[in-house]
Amino acid sequence: MIIDLRSDTVTRPTPAMLEAMFSASVGDDVFGEDPTVIALEEKSAALFGKEAGLFCPSGTMTNQIASKVHTQPGEEVILHNLSHVYYYEAAGLMTNSGLSVCLLDGERGMISIQDVIDHINPDDLHRPRTALVEVENTMNKGGGAVYDNRVLAGIGEVCRKNGLKYHLDGARIFNALAVTGQTPKECGAMFDSISICLSKGLGAPVGSLLLGEREFIRKARRVRKVFGGGMRQAGYLAAAGIYALDNHVERLNDDHRRAKVLGELLSGLNWVEKVLPVDTNIVIFRVAFPLSAAEVVSRIGESGLKAIAFDRYSIRFVTHLDFTEEMLDAAMEILKKAF
Ligand SMILES: *Cc1c(COP(=O)(O)O)cnc(C)c1O
């Protein structure tokens, strides 16, 4: 049995999701004629209380489009140094939008209200104009950490007072909402724009959505075309997204429970030095001296358990739709016997 915990992106469409994809009505979405894409955009926007949505091939694209529409070249974005937009998007902020970055620290990848206030540049011709604040929830490199909603709302307040735009990288926002109990509408009200991924915990094969006000999405649609992200009969993919929103949100709690079980087991193993708190579906742990992450990944890989070495000493597991209770039991046996 292969147990793939490298990411929640490794899931395959379920038979019912494939059925929904097969039976989708489609058209040319660059002409605005794909009814299923339109339905997905409207459904997701309404869910988060936003006016409009834009279906894109990836979360990198939705983040990059949002950053471009919210700013002018030479302006500055405030974000955490471990955030996906900075760390994993290959300097896209600089190459796509000519932006400067102000990188913040903060425990488990999360930024604070005070840090944002302290890093807004004064109106000084020597300094780039601060234009945008970006947060990630859940926070991947923080081990799937979930923001306190009061912090998110507080940062939003600071943005409004200072004329800054506020973007949420919500690739795993449904994982966060499952923990806090906040509704998508309450979440949507805090931000100018939101990116959500259908291809992570929700189990769709492809796709992310950018949500915001009508005028913002109108501009975003143009930037998507420039980035080469206009898709034609994308309704087949959008149908998977609609199915995922209808059927795969509630079950995220199962992923969270299984991740907690893995975290607890790892905490008790003598070859594990430390496990980050497990809030959602991500488990990050540090291996004990003299082991390296690569060594451990290779050892458990021989038994069929796949993971990602997150850095020299840390490993990440991500639970997901295709990780069953049976696989959880098997994974635990492999981990217990590994060293
Ligand atoms: C996966 C992910 C994205 C988007 O990734 P794509 O692979 O481009 O879809 C963005 N932000 C976070 C936090 C992610 O985990």
PDBQT file of the ligand as one rigid body, heavy atoms in Angstrom, charges set to zero:
ROOT
HETATM    1  C1  LIG A 401      -0.766  25.485  -2.716  1.00  0.00    +0.000 C 
HETATM    2  C2  LIG A 401      -0.792  26.858  -2.229  1.00  0.00    +0.000 A 
HETATM    3  C3  LIG A 401      -0.990  27.935  -3.104  1.00  0.00    +0.000 A 
HETATM    4  C4  LIG A 401      -1.207  27.790  -4.580  1.00  0.00    +0.000 C 
HETATM    5  O1  LIG A 401      -0.529  26.789  -5.165  1.00  0.00    +0.000 OA
HETATM    6  P1  LIG A 401      -0.732  26.306  -6.669  1.00  0.00    +0.000 P 
HETATM    7  O2  LIG A 401       0.046  25.076  -6.681  1.00  0.00    +0.000 OA
HETATM    8  O3  LIG A 401      -0.200  27.391  -7.524  1.00  0.00    +0.000 OA
HETATM    9  O4  LIG A 401      -2.189  26.103  -6.893  1.00  0.00    +0.000 OA
HETATM   10  C5  LIG A 401      -1.028  29.197  -2.565  1.00  0.00    +0.000 A 
HETATM   11  N1  LIG A 401      -0.886  29.398  -1.257  1.00  0.00    +0.000 NA
HETATM   12  C6  LIG A 401      -0.719  28.390  -0.387  1.00  0.00    +0.000 A 
HETATM   13  C7  LIG A 401      -0.623  28.673   1.065  1.00  0.00    +0.000 C 
HETATM   14  C8  LIG A 401      -0.660  27.090  -0.848  1.00  0.00    +0.000 A 
HETATM   15  O5  LIG A 401      -0.478  26.103   0.026  1.00  0.00    +0.000 OA
ENDROOT
TORSDOF 0
